Amino acid sequence: MVTIQAKVISTAAKNSNSTTLTLNNASGATKYQVSYVTGCAAQKGSEDADPSVSLTFTVTDASNNTLSTVTKNVTINSSNDWTPSISNSIVLDNLTQADGLTLTITFNSVNTSYTYTCNMNGIVFIPYDVAKQNAVKISSTAATALTFDQASKSMKGEAAHNKSETYFNAATDGTSISYVLYSENEQNVVFAGEGAAASGTTACSLSIEVTDEKGNVTTTKTNSFDGNGWDSWLAYSSQVTLPAGFSTVVMTVACTDGKNGINFTAPTVTPAVTLNDTKTFTPSAFEKANVTLNRTFVANQWNSLCLPFAMTADQIKAAFGDAKVAAMNTSSTSENVSFTTVTATEANVPYLIFVSSAVSSATIEGVTISDAGAQTTGGDGVKFNGNYEANKSLEATDYFVYNNNIVKGSNNTMNAFRAYFTSTNSNAKLSLSIDGESVTAIDGIKVSESSNSQAFNLAGQKVSGSYKGIVVKNGKKVIY
């Protein structure tokens, strides 16, 4: 680690106050991660003032040309509590000179009627590549359990309040803690843990604010708490966006009723996965993922479904409501496609699902994504194939479920996270049964281009033989 400057700066800032430091860029690096610790509070009589206090870092060369500048907001602690406590991180780049550089640090208060006291400790410049190696890294494929030792404050674990692990006591430890984290790419993640407040406490919140390495606030999320007692721990969960590179995450407790505040455990950070049916899915192993599935499920009909993770009965209900799920039997034939309802699903296995209300987006939490790829089930003569490919072209021997019918897939496409049937007989008339009961007299139709029968689209309009899509012909729905 190369330190350009590491010293304590104590500065009382009223409206605007600057401090300058001479930098000796001995390492010759042009890009640095800058870590520092700040504390900032309103003086008495100004607790209700606009807490818009910022800190500006500006690096200039010997000719006073600005090489790099970053402005970042400063977290305000409780009144008169100006002890430095919040870890921060920014990135300064374009530092091309080996010496003769000047760093100017300026505290700015928006509200000129009030005085804020701001302190700073330990400004440390670390070459960016070196800082990456030593950073608290957030994985894009697995959950990362943070500890308070990695935060701006460290607390000893204790067994009080029915919690054996370390927790942050907002009443005695302050109102905010922060983490400096590193993510290789921008990603959506979920911060989750537990919190507790005193019985009768109302209007309390735990907020999570994320700023990028240039000082821009990327996400702010708030969890509300009503106190059920210090021994009654409630889950908190916030999905935020971590930018690529370094970020500062500040967790702040606030209670408007004057009570003690909230105790909370260190968060676990879990990448949030979004599956869109219009994008081809490439299987990649992933632990404890929180998944958002974006695809349409038609109400009161059987829809096909194939997902790269298993679901419990509780997860199915949370995502799809009172749904029925059925798996294809190995006894199925090209004449009788039989399914049996199940209470849980396996990863990558295709199913049929019946939902009572239309679904366009579903959330499934805490799943393990498999990298095995979509599977095929079924019996002799007919197979049920999971599909993760967007806009997949279906062949003459392919069939899919539509409006409780199994219809031919010729000249049609299918999006991801669905499934389709394949028959060894292109003239098969497939019939579907669930738990031994026939769902419908299936239109296992081979389309005849030479037929003289009139065809109509679903709006009742007559169409020609060149029409592509679902039509009604001879009283049956077919696909051209």
Protein Blocks (a to p, Z undefined) as FASTA:
>chain_A
ZZfbdcddddddehiacdddddddfkopabdcddddddddddehilmpccbdcddddddd
fkopafbdcddddddddehiaccfbdcddddehilbfghpacddddddfblmbccdddde
hiadddfklmmmmpccddfkbccdddfklmmbdcdddfehhiabdcddfklnojbdcddd
ddfbacdddddddddddehiahiacddddddfkopafbdcddddddebjklccddddddd
ddehjdddddddddfklpabjcdddddddddddddfkbccdddddehiacdddddddehi
acddddfbdcdfklmmmmnopaddddddfkbcfklccddddfbdcehiacddddfbdcfb
dcdehiacdfkbpadeddehiacdddfbehiacdfkbccdeehiacdfehiacdehiacd
ddfblkbccdddeehiafbdcdddcddfkbcbdcddfkopacdfkbgcdddeehiacdZZ
